Amino acid sequence: MKNYKMPEKEVFPVKNKKELNEFIKFPFQVYRNDPHWIPPLLSEQKFIFSNKNPFWEHAERTLFLVKEEKKVLGRIAATIDSSHINFHQEKCGFFGFFECVEDYPVAERLLNAARDWLKEKGMEIMRGPMNPSMNEECGFLIEGFDSSPTLMMTYNPPYYLEFMERYGLQKAKDLFAYLAPVTGEQLERLNRLAEMVKKREPNLSVHAGDLKNFRQELENIKRVYNSAWSENWGFVPLTDKEIEVMAEKLKPLIVPEIIQIALLDGKPAGFLMAFPDYNQVLKKINGKLNLIGVIKFLWFKRKINTVRLMTMGICPEYRKRGVDVLLYLESLKGTQKKGYKFAEYSWVLEDNLLTQRAAEMMGGKLYKKYRIYEMSI
């Protein structure tokens, strides 16, 4: 393992656009020879840290770099989210966007910088990685390094795990990802269950996302989301503005047939949100959505063979009534109709046994695990 000599002052906060650009582009250095890494869109990374991102209306952060002779060796973000503190009543701050060369002293300086900043702000726990929150990308990959991540899932070198544990961070929670082939056998099984549900719940209906009535569909999803997820570990409610901005960003990526919304007695009861794995396209454009990038995007998106079931929520009062069965069935029908061959169910909390069983019922095999770490500070 190469050992870098570093003066103490080489860890410092990002203060200008040049340093932010170095922060954003540093992963291209870490992963330049890794065939499984997916280069993020540079424009999207810039948005995350800009004032246009409504997350920063209730959160603050400092970004840190470690350099040696002007060469970037590592980066980290330290974040405090007042929404998390108020919702969970815990003084917890977060680290995220962690990347570094394979040298533990670099990682130690980065984690020290994040920990000290959070501690100065009155936090008692440091948890991460959150990029920047549980509602975005989170966790370090701990199993499944032999393939690329799907859309909005993380990827990292295995040595990050050794660095976290050596620093004293401990497991807070593991997240699971299941991969299933899309088969007619799944549809047959779900159809049988769906027939029973329909007899029992004649006023339950499920429909594909309607882009022509996008605003109404978004309202339905908003009504379900925060109530459906409120009991999940680490959950923080999204503001209306966050949901709207996220929806506008994802709207061009929507395939209506694989997004389903359930109504019971005419009221929003649940939704299932799945997207094609656009990471298969991002891998081809190297972070740049210029003219060449757009052409590549349009060409390669036709070759996507996997969807990621990203979110499913059912209002508490409508659970155990078969809403999930109809959502799975109609989304799977759309997945098969559009020609996708595989579906990833992710992420699933390690102690969410009901969702794990559902993924297994759909033919899913546990093939990737992710870990969120924490420590008292």
Contacts in CASP RR format, 6 or more apart in sequence:
PFRMAT RR
TARGET T0000
AUTHOR 0000-0000-0000
METHOD contacts of the structure
MODEL  1
MKNYKMPEKEVFPVKNKKELNEFIKFPFQVYRNDPHWIPPLLSEQKFIFS
NKNPFWEHAERTLFLVKEEKKVLGRIAATIDSSHINFHQEKCGFFGFFEC
VEDYPVAERLLNAARDWLKEKGMEIMRGPMNPSMNEECGFLIEGFDSSPT
LMMTYNPPYYLEFMERYGLQKAKDLFAYLAPVTGEQLERLNRLAEMVKKR
EPNLSVHAGDLKNFRQELENIKRVYNSAWSENWGFVPLTDKEIEVMAEKL
KPLIVPEIIQIALLDGKPAGFLMAFPDYNQVLKKINGKLNLIGVIKFLWF
KRKINTVRLMTMGICPEYRKRGVDVLLYLESLKGTQKKGYKFAEYSWVLE
DNLLTQRAAEMMGGKLYKKYRIYEMSI
1 102 0 8 1.000
1 103 0 8 1.000
1 104 0 8 1.000
2 101 0 8 1.000
2 102 0 8 1.000
2 103 0 8 1.000
3 103 0 8 1.000
3 105 0 8 1.000
4 68 0 8 1.000
4 73 0 8 1.000
4 101 0 8 1.000
4 103 0 8 1.000
4 105 0 8 1.000
4 106 0 8 1.000
5 68 0 8 1.000
6 66 0 8 1.000
6 68 0 8 1.000
6 73 0 8 1.000
6 105 0 8 1.000
6 106 0 8 1.000
6 109 0 8 1.000
10 66 0 8 1.000
10 67 0 8 1.000
10 68 0 8 1.000
10 73 0 8 1.000
10 109 0 8 1.000
11 64 0 8 1.000
11 65 0 8 1.000
11 66 0 8 1.000
11 109 0 8 1.000
11 110 0 8 1.000
11 112 0 8 1.000
11 113 0 8 1.000
12 64 0 8 1.000
12 65 0 8 1.000
12 67 0 8 1.000
13 62 0 8 1.000
13 63 0 8 1.000
13 64 0 8 1.000
13 113 0 8 1.000
14 20 0 8 1.000
14 22 0 8 1.000
14 23 0 8 1.000
14 62 0 8 1.000
14 63 0 8 1.000
14 64 0 8 1.000
14 65 0 8 1.000
19 65 0 8 1.000
20 46 0 8 1.000
20 49 0 8 1.000
20 63 0 8 1.000
22 65 0 8 1.000
22 72 0 8 1.000
23 63 0 8 1.000
23 65 0 8 1.000
23 72 0 8 1.000
23 75 0 8 1.000
23 97 0 8 1.000
24 42 0 8 1.000
24 45 0 8 1.000
24 46 0 8 1.000
24 49 0 8 1.000
25 42 0 8 1.000
26 65 0 8 1.000
26 72 0 8 1.000
26 74 0 8 1.000
26 75 0 8 1.000
26 99 0 8 1.000
27 37 0 8 1.000
27 39 0 8 1.000
27 40 0 8 1.000
27 99 0 8 1.000
28 39 0 8 1.000
29 72 0 8 1.000
30 99 0 8 1.000
30 100 0 8 1.000
30 101 0 8 1.000
30 157 0 8 1.000
31 37 0 8 1.000
31 39 0 8 1.000
34 157 0 8 1.000
36 145 0 8 1.000
36 146 0 8 1.000
36 147 0 8 1.000
36 148 0 8 1.000
36 149 0 8 1.000
36 155 0 8 1.000
37 148 0 8 1.000
37 155 0 8 1.000
38 148 0 8 1.000
38 149 0 8 1.000
38 155 0 8 1.000
38 279 0 8 1.000
38 282 0 8 1.000
38 283 0 8 1.000
39 282 0 8 1.000
39 283 0 8 1.000
39 285 0 8 1.000
39 286 0 8 1.000
39 287 0 8 1.000
40 282 0 8 1.000
40 287 0 8 1.000
41 282 0 8 1.000
41 287 0 8 1.000
41 288 0 8 1.000
41 289 0 8 1.000
42 287 0 8 1.000
42 288 0 8 1.000
43 289 0 8 1.000
47 53 0 8 1.000
48 131 0 8 1.000
48 132 0 8 1.000
48 136 0 8 1.000
49 63 0 8 1.000
52 245 0 8 1.000
53 245 0 8 1.000
54 239 0 8 1.000
54 241 0 8 1.000
54 242 0 8 1.000
54 245 0 8 1.000
55 81 0 8 1.000
55 132 0 8 1.000
55 133 0 8 1.000
55 242 0 8 1.000
57 239 0 8 1.000
57 241 0 8 1.000
58 81 0 8 1.000
58 82 0 8 1.000
58 83 0 8 1.000
58 239 0 8 1.000
59 79 0 8 1.000
59 80 0 8 1.000
59 81 0 8 1.000
59 82 0 8 1.000
59 83 0 8 1.000
59 132 0 8 1.000
59 133 0 8 1.000
60 79 0 8 1.000
60 80 0 8 1.000
61 77 0 8 1.000
61 78 0 8 1.000
61 79 0 8 1.000
61 80 0 8 1.000
61 132 0 8 1.000
62 77 0 8 1.000
62 78 0 8 1.000
62 117 0 8 1.000
63 75 0 8 1.000
63 76 0 8 1.000
63 77 0 8 1.000
63 78 0 8 1.000
63 97 0 8 1.000
64 75 0 8 1.000
64 76 0 8 1.000
64 77 0 8 1.000
64 78 0 8 1.000
64 110 0 8 1.000
64 113 0 8 1.000
64 114 0 8 1.000
64 117 0 8 1.000
65 72 0 8 1.000
65 74 0 8 1.000
65 75 0 8 1.000
66 72 0 8 1.000
66 73 0 8 1.000
66 74 0 8 1.000
66 75 0 8 1.000
66 100 0 8 1.000
66 106 0 8 1.000
66 109 0 8 1.000
66 110 0 8 1.000
67 73 0 8 1.000
73 100 0 8 1.000
73 101 0 8 1.000
73 103 0 8 1.000
73 106 0 8 1.000
74 99 0 8 1.000
74 100 0 8 1.000
74 101 0 8 1.000
74 106 0 8 1.000
74 110 0 8 1.000
75 97 0 8 1.000
75 98 0 8 1.000
75 99 0 8 1.000
75 100 0 8 1.000
75 110 0 8 1.000
76 95 0 8 1.000
76 96 0 8 1.000
76 97 0 8 1.000
76 98 0 8 1.000
76 110 0 8 1.000
76 111 0 8 1.000
76 113 0 8 1.000
76 114 0 8 1.000
77 95 0 8 1.000
77 96 0 8 1.000
77 97 0 8 1.000
77 98 0 8 1.000
77 114 0 8 1.000
77 131 0 8 1.000
77 132 0 8 1.000
78 93 0 8 1.000
78 94 0 8 1.000
78 95 0 8 1.000
78 96 0 8 1.000
78 113 0 8 1.000
78 114 0 8 1.000
78 115 0 8 1.000
78 117 0 8 1.000
78 118 0 8 1.000
79 93 0 8 1.000
79 94 0 8 1.000
79 95 0 8 1.000
79 96 0 8 1.000
79 130 0 8 1.000
79 132 0 8 1.000
79 133 0 8 1.000
80 93 0 8 1.000
80 94 0 8 1.000
80 118 0 8 1.000
80 121 0 8 1.000
80 123 0 8 1.000
81 93 0 8 1.000
81 94 0 8 1.000
81 132 0 8 1.000
81 133 0 8 1.000
81 236 0 8 1.000
83 236 0 8 1.000
83 237 0 8 1.000
83 239 0 8 1.000
84 90 0 8 1.000
84 92 0 8 1.000
84 93 0 8 1.000
84 94 0 8 1.000
84 133 0 8 1.000
84 234 0 8 1.000
84 236 0 8 1.000
85 91 0 8 1.000
85 92 0 8 1.000
87 235 0 8 1.000
87 236 0 8 1.000
87 237 0 8 1.000
88 234 0 8 1.000
88 236 0 8 1.000
90 124 0 8 1.000
90 125 0 8 1.000
91 122 0 8 1.000
91 123 0 8 1.000
91 124 0 8 1.000
91 125 0 8 1.000
92 123 0 8 1.000
92 124 0 8 1.000
92 125 0 8 1.000
92 126 0 8 1.000
92 127 0 8 1.000
92 374 0 8 1.000
93 118 0 8 1.000
93 121 0 8 1.000
93 123 0 8 1.000
93 125 0 8 1.000
93 126 0 8 1.000
93 127 0 8 1.000
94 118 0 8 1.000
94 126 0 8 1.000
94 127 0 8 1.000
94 128 0 8 1.000
94 129 0 8 1.000
94 130 0 8 1.000
94 132 0 8 1.000
94 133 0 8 1.000
95 111 0 8 1.000
95 114 0 8 1.000
95 115 0 8 1.000
95 118 0 8 1.000
95 126 0 8 1.000
95 127 0 8 1.000
95 128 0 8 1.000
95 129 0 8 1.000
95 130 0 8 1.000
96 114 0 8 1.000
96 128 0 8 1.000
96 129 0 8 1.000
96 130 0 8 1.000
96 131 0 8 1.000
96 132 0 8 1.000
97 129 0 8 1.000
97 131 0 8 1.000
97 132 0 8 1.000
98 107 0 8 1.000
98 110 0 8 1.000
98 129 0 8 1.000
98 160 0 8 1.000
99 156 0 8 1.000
100 106 0 8 1.000
100 107 0 8 1.000
100 110 0 8 1.000
100 160 0 8 1.000
100 163 0 8 1.000
102 157 0 8 1.000
102 159 0 8 1.000
104 162 0 8 1.000
104 163 0 8 1.000
104 166 0 8 1.000
107 160 0 8 1.000
107 163 0 8 1.000
107 167 0 8 1.000
108 163 0 8 1.000
108 167 0 8 1.000
111 167 0 8 1.000
111 169 0 8 1.000
114 126 0 8 1.000
115 126 0 8 1.000
115 375 0 8 1.000
115 377 0 8 1.000
118 126 0 8 1.000
118 377 0 8 1.000
119 377 0 8 1.000
123 377 0 8 1.000
124 376 0 8 1.000
124 377 0 8 1.000
125 374 0 8 1.000
125 375 0 8 1.000
125 376 0 8 1.000
125 377 0 8 1.000
126 169 0 8 1.000
126 374 0 8 1.000
126 375 0 8 1.000
126 377 0 8 1.000
127 172 0 8 1.000
127 372 0 8 1.000
127 373 0 8 1.000
127 374 0 8 1.000
128 138 0 8 1.000
128 139 0 8 1.000
128 172 0 8 1.000
128 372 0 8 1.000
128 373 0 8 1.000
128 374 0 8 1.000
129 138 0 8 1.000
129 139 0 8 1.000
129 140 0 8 1.000
129 154 0 8 1.000
129 372 0 8 1.000
129 373 0 8 1.000
130 136 0 8 1.000
130 138 0 8 1.000
130 139 0 8 1.000
130 372 0 8 1.000
131 137 0 8 1.000
131 138 0 8 1.000
131 154 0 8 1.000
133 236 0 8 1.000
134 234 0 8 1.000
134 235 0 8 1.000
134 236 0 8 1.000
135 236 0 8 1.000
135 238 0 8 1.000
135 242 0 8 1.000
136 152 0 8 1.000
137 152 0 8 1.000
137 153 0 8 1.000
137 154 0 8 1.000
138 154 0 8 1.000
138 175 0 8 1.000
138 370 0 8 1.000
138 372 0 8 1.000
139 154 0 8 1.000
139 175 0 8 1.000
139 370 0 8 1.000
139 371 0 8 1.000
139 372 0 8 1.000
140 154 0 8 1.000
140 156 0 8 1.000
140 160 0 8 1.000
140 161 0 8 1.000
140 164 0 8 1.000
140 370 0 8 1.000
140 371 0 8 1.000
140 372 0 8 1.000
140 373 0 8 1.000
141 149 0 8 1.000
141 154 0 8 1.000
141 155 0 8 1.000
141 156 0 8 1.000
141 368 0 8 1.000
141 369 0 8 1.000
141 370 0 8 1.000
142 161 0 8 1.000
142 174 0 8 1.000
142 369 0 8 1.000
142 370 0 8 1.000
142 371 0 8 1.000
143 368 0 8 1.000
143 369 0 8 1.000
144 367 0 8 1.000
144 368 0 8 1.000
144 369 0 8 1.000
145 158 0 8 1.000
147 367 0 8 1.000
147 368 0 8 1.000
148 155 0 8 1.000
148 279 0 8 1.000
148 280 0 8 1.000
148 283 0 8 1.000
149 155 0 8 1.000
149 279 0 8 1.000
149 368 0 8 1.000
150 177 0 8 1.000
150 277 0 8 1.000
150 279 0 8 1.000
150 306 0 8 1.000
150 308 0 8 1.000
150 344 0 8 1.000
150 346 0 8 1.000
151 275 0 8 1.000
151 276 0 8 1.000
151 277 0 8 1.000
151 278 0 8 1.000
151 279 0 8 1.000
151 308 0 8 1.000
151 310 0 8 1.000
152 308 0 8 1.000
152 310 0 8 1.000
153 177 0 8 1.000
153 279 0 8 1.000
153 308 0 8 1.000
153 346 0 8 1.000
153 347 0 8 1.000
153 368 0 8 1.000
153 370 0 8 1.000
154 370 0 8 1.000
161 371 0 8 1.000
164 373 0 8 1.000
167 375 0 8 1.000
168 375 0 8 1.000
169 373 0 8 1.000
169 374 0 8 1.000
169 375 0 8 1.000
170 373 0 8 1.000
170 374 0 8 1.000
170 375 0 8 1.000
171 371 0 8 1.000
171 372 0 8 1.000
171 373 0 8 1.000
172 371 0 8 1.000
172 372 0 8 1.000
172 373 0 8 1.000
172 374 0 8 1.000
173 233 0 8 1.000
173 234 0 8 1.000
173 349 0 8 1.000
173 350 0 8 1.000
173 371 0 8 1.000
173 372 0 8 1.000
174 349 0 8 1.000
174 350 0 8 1.000
174 369 0 8 1.000
174 370 0 8 1.000
174 371 0 8 1.000
174 372 0 8 1.000
175 346 0 8 1.000
175 347 0 8 1.000
175 348 0 8 1.000
175 349 0 8 1.000
175 350 0 8 1.000
175 369 0 8 1.000
175 370 0 8 1.000
175 371 0 8 1.000
175 372 0 8 1.000
176 346 0 8 1.000
176 347 0 8 1.000
176 348 0 8 1.000
176 349 0 8 1.000
176 350 0 8 1.000
176 356 0 8 1.000
176 366 0 8 1.000
176 368 0 8 1.000
176 369 0 8 1.000
176 370 0 8 1.000
177 344 0 8 1.000
177 345 0 8 1.000
177 346 0 8 1.000
177 347 0 8 1.000
177 348 0 8 1.000
177 366 0 8 1.000
177 367 0 8 1.000
177 368 0 8 1.000
177 369 0 8 1.000
177 370 0 8 1.000
178 344 0 8 1.000
178 345 0 8 1.000
178 346 0 8 1.000
178 348 0 8 1.000
178 356 0 8 1.000
178 359 0 8 1.000
178 360 0 8 1.000
178 362 0 8 1.000
178 363 0 8 1.000
178 364 0 8 1.000
178 365 0 8 1.000
178 366 0 8 1.000
178 367 0 8 1.000
179 342 0 8 1.000
179 343 0 8 1.000
179 344 0 8 1.000
179 345 0 8 1.000
179 364 0 8 1.000
179 365 0 8 1.000
179 367 0 8 1.000
179 368 0 8 1.000
180 186 0 8 1.000
180 342 0 8 1.000
180 343 0 8 1.000
180 344 0 8 1.000
180 345 0 8 1.000
180 359 0 8 1.000
180 362 0 8 1.000
180 363 0 8 1.000
180 364 0 8 1.000
180 365 0 8 1.000
181 341 0 8 1.000
181 342 0 8 1.000
181 363 0 8 1.000
182 332 0 8 1.000
182 335 0 8 1.000
182 336 0 8 1.000
182 339 0 8 1.000
182 340 0 8 1.000
182 341 0 8 1.000
182 342 0 8 1.000
182 343 0 8 1.000
184 336 0 8 1.000
186 332 0 8 1.000
186 362 0 8 1.000
186 363 0 8 1.000
187 329 0 8 1.000
187 332 0 8 1.000
187 333 0 8 1.000
187 336 0 8 1.000
189 361 0 8 1.000
190 325 0 8 1.000
190 328 0 8 1.000
190 329 0 8 1.000
190 332 0 8 1.000
191 329 0 8 1.000
193 322 0 8 1.000
193 325 0 8 1.000
193 329 0 8 1.000
194 325 0 8 1.000
194 326 0 8 1.000
194 329 0 8 1.000
197 204 0 8 1.000
197 321 0 8 1.000
197 322 0 8 1.000
197 325 0 8 1.000
197 326 0 8 1.000
198 204 0 8 1.000
198 326 0 8 1.000
200 321 0 8 1.000
200 322 0 8 1.000
201 264 0 8 1.000
201 321 0 8 1.000
201 322 0 8 1.000
203 264 0 8 1.000
203 265 0 8 1.000
203 266 0 8 1.000
204 262 0 8 1.000
204 263 0 8 1.000
204 264 0 8 1.000
204 269 0 8 1.000
204 321 0 8 1.000
204 322 0 8 1.000
204 323 0 8 1.000
204 326 0 8 1.000
205 262 0 8 1.000
205 263 0 8 1.000
205 264 0 8 1.000
205 266 0 8 1.000
206 260 0 8 1.000
206 261 0 8 1.000
206 262 0 8 1.000
206 263 0 8 1.000
206 326 0 8 1.000
206 327 0 8 1.000
206 329 0 8 1.000
206 330 0 8 1.000
207 260 0 8 1.000
207 261 0 8 1.000
207 263 0 8 1.000
207 330 0 8 1.000
208 256 0 8 1.000
208 257 0 8 1.000
208 259 0 8 1.000
208 260 0 8 1.000
208 261 0 8 1.000
208 330 0 8 1.000
208 334 0 8 1.000
209 217 0 8 1.000
209 254 0 8 1.000
209 256 0 8 1.000
209 259 0 8 1.000
209 260 0 8 1.000
209 261 0 8 1.000
210 216 0 8 1.000
210 217 0 8 1.000
210 256 0 8 1.000
211 251 0 8 1.000
211 254 0 8 1.000
211 256 0 8 1.000
214 247 0 8 1.000
214 251 0 8 1.000
217 261 0 8 1.000
218 243 0 8 1.000
218 244 0 8 1.000
218 247 0 8 1.000
220 261 0 8 1.000
220 263 0 8 1.000
220 268 0 8 1.000
220 271 0 8 1.000
221 243 0 8 1.000
221 247 0 8 1.000
221 261 0 8 1.000
221 268 0 8 1.000
221 271 0 8 1.000
221 273 0 8 1.000
222 240 0 8 1.000
222 243 0 8 1.000
223 268 0 8 1.000
223 315 0 8 1.000
224 268 0 8 1.000
224 269 0 8 1.000
224 270 0 8 1.000
224 271 0 8 1.000
224 313 0 8 1.000
224 314 0 8 1.000
224 315 0 8 1.000
225 238 0 8 1.000
225 243 0 8 1.000
225 271 0 8 1.000
225 311 0 8 1.000
225 313 0 8 1.000
226 237 0 8 1.000
226 238 0 8 1.000
227 315 0 8 1.000
227 316 0 8 1.000
228 270 0 8 1.000
228 313 0 8 1.000
228 314 0 8 1.000
228 315 0 8 1.000
228 316 0 8 1.000
229 235 0 8 1.000
229 313 0 8 1.000
230 237 0 8 1.000
231 316 0 8 1.000
232 349 0 8 1.000
232 352 0 8 1.000
233 349 0 8 1.000
233 351 0 8 1.000
238 246 0 8 1.000
250 275 0 8 1.000
253 275 0 8 1.000
253 276 0 8 1.000
253 278 0 8 1.000
254 275 0 8 1.000
255 275 0 8 1.000
255 276 0 8 1.000
255 307 0 8 1.000
255 338 0 8 1.000
257 331 0 8 1.000
257 333 0 8 1.000
257 334 0 8 1.000
257 335 0 8 1.000
257 337 0 8 1.000
257 338 0 8 1.000
258 274 0 8 1.000
258 275 0 8 1.000
258 276 0 8 1.000
258 307 0 8 1.000
258 331 0 8 1.000
258 334 0 8 1.000
258 335 0 8 1.000
258 338 0 8 1.000
258 340 0 8 1.000
259 271 0 8 1.000
259 272 0 8 1.000
259 273 0 8 1.000
259 274 0 8 1.000
259 331 0 8 1.000
260 271 0 8 1.000
260 272 0 8 1.000
260 326 0 8 1.000
260 327 0 8 1.000
260 330 0 8 1.000
260 331 0 8 1.000
261 268 0 8 1.000
261 270 0 8 1.000
261 271 0 8 1.000
262 268 0 8 1.000
262 269 0 8 1.000
262 270 0 8 1.000
262 271 0 8 1.000
262 314 0 8 1.000
262 318 0 8 1.000
262 323 0 8 1.000
262 326 0 8 1.000
262 327 0 8 1.000
263 269 0 8 1.000
264 318 0 8 1.000
264 321 0 8 1.000
264 323 0 8 1.000
268 315 0 8 1.000
269 314 0 8 1.000
269 315 0 8 1.000
269 318 0 8 1.000
269 323 0 8 1.000
270 312 0 8 1.000
270 313 0 8 1.000
270 314 0 8 1.000
270 315 0 8 1.000
270 318 0 8 1.000
270 323 0 8 1.000
270 327 0 8 1.000
271 311 0 8 1.000
271 312 0 8 1.000
271 313 0 8 1.000
271 327 0 8 1.000
272 309 0 8 1.000
272 311 0 8 1.000
272 312 0 8 1.000
272 313 0 8 1.000
272 327 0 8 1.000
272 328 0 8 1.000
272 331 0 8 1.000
273 309 0 8 1.000
273 310 0 8 1.000
273 311 0 8 1.000
273 312 0 8 1.000
274 307 0 8 1.000
274 308 0 8 1.000
274 309 0 8 1.000
274 310 0 8 1.000
274 331 0 8 1.000
274 335 0 8 1.000
274 343 0 8 1.000
275 307 0 8 1.000
275 308 0 8 1.000
275 310 0 8 1.000
276 301 0 8 1.000
276 304 0 8 1.000
276 306 0 8 1.000
276 307 0 8 1.000
276 308 0 8 1.000
276 340 0 8 1.000
277 304 0 8 1.000
277 305 0 8 1.000
277 306 0 8 1.000
277 307 0 8 1.000
277 308 0 8 1.000
277 344 0 8 1.000
278 301 0 8 1.000
278 304 0 8 1.000
280 300 0 8 1.000
280 303 0 8 1.000
280 304 0 8 1.000
280 305 0 8 1.000
280 306 0 8 1.000
281 296 0 8 1.000
281 297 0 8 1.000
281 300 0 8 1.000
281 301 0 8 1.000
281 304 0 8 1.000
284 296 0 8 1.000
284 297 0 8 1.000
284 300 0 8 1.000
285 292 0 8 1.000
285 293 0 8 1.000
285 296 0 8 1.000
285 297 0 8 1.000
289 297 0 8 1.000
304 340 0 8 1.000
305 339 0 8 1.000
305 340 0 8 1.000
305 341 0 8 1.000
305 342 0 8 1.000
306 340 0 8 1.000
306 341 0 8 1.000
306 342 0 8 1.000
306 343 0 8 1.000
306 344 0 8 1.000
307 335 0 8 1.000
307 340 0 8 1.000
307 342 0 8 1.000
307 343 0 8 1.000
307 344 0 8 1.000
308 343 0 8 1.000
308 344 0 8 1.000
308 346 0 8 1.000
309 331 0 8 1.000
309 343 0 8 1.000
309 344 0 8 1.000
309 345 0 8 1.000
309 346 0 8 1.000
310 346 0 8 1.000
312 324 0 8 1.000
312 327 0 8 1.000
312 355 0 8 1.000
314 323 0 8 1.000
314 324 0 8 1.000
314 327 0 8 1.000
324 358 0 8 1.000
328 358 0 8 1.000
328 362 0 8 1.000
332 343 0 8 1.000
332 362 0 8 1.000
335 343 0 8 1.000
343 362 0 8 1.000
345 355 0 8 1.000
345 358 0 8 1.000
345 359 0 8 1.000
345 362 0 8 1.000
345 364 0 8 1.000
346 368 0 8 1.000
347 370 0 8 1.000
348 355 0 8 1.000
348 356 0 8 1.000
348 359 0 8 1.000
349 355 0 8 1.000
END
